[in-house]
């Protein structure tokens, strides 16, 4: 995935996160707005973490292809495992300890999916993608 596409998804995450937080405030009041905001913030942080891990893995693979080396896949898998474990823990804390409303929180977390869908629908395939 190209860097400009990832940047578009990041911007869409932030814009949709703000919009969903505002809508949740209208529908569920202050507590719903807080839950949606926390969910959207976690979704944005999740995407940033995935992007950084992916870029680091690509750089390592490119460096290894020119100079040798191994273990890139293992490092990426370990990073993703740690990221997902941290995300699960933060979701659990948000819902069970902070007692955030689940529906607006889940709506905020879905910002990640909506932004990828919107950016994907709005982009035109390049020559290589159109042939595949």
Secondary structure, 3 states (H helix, E strand, C coil): CCHHHHHHHHHHHHHHHHHHHHHHHHHHHHHHHHHHHHHHHHHHHHHHHHHHHHHHHHHHHHHHHHHCCCCHHHHHHHHHHHHHHHHHHHHHHHHHHCCCCHHHHHHHHCHHHHHHHHHHHHCCCCHHHHHC
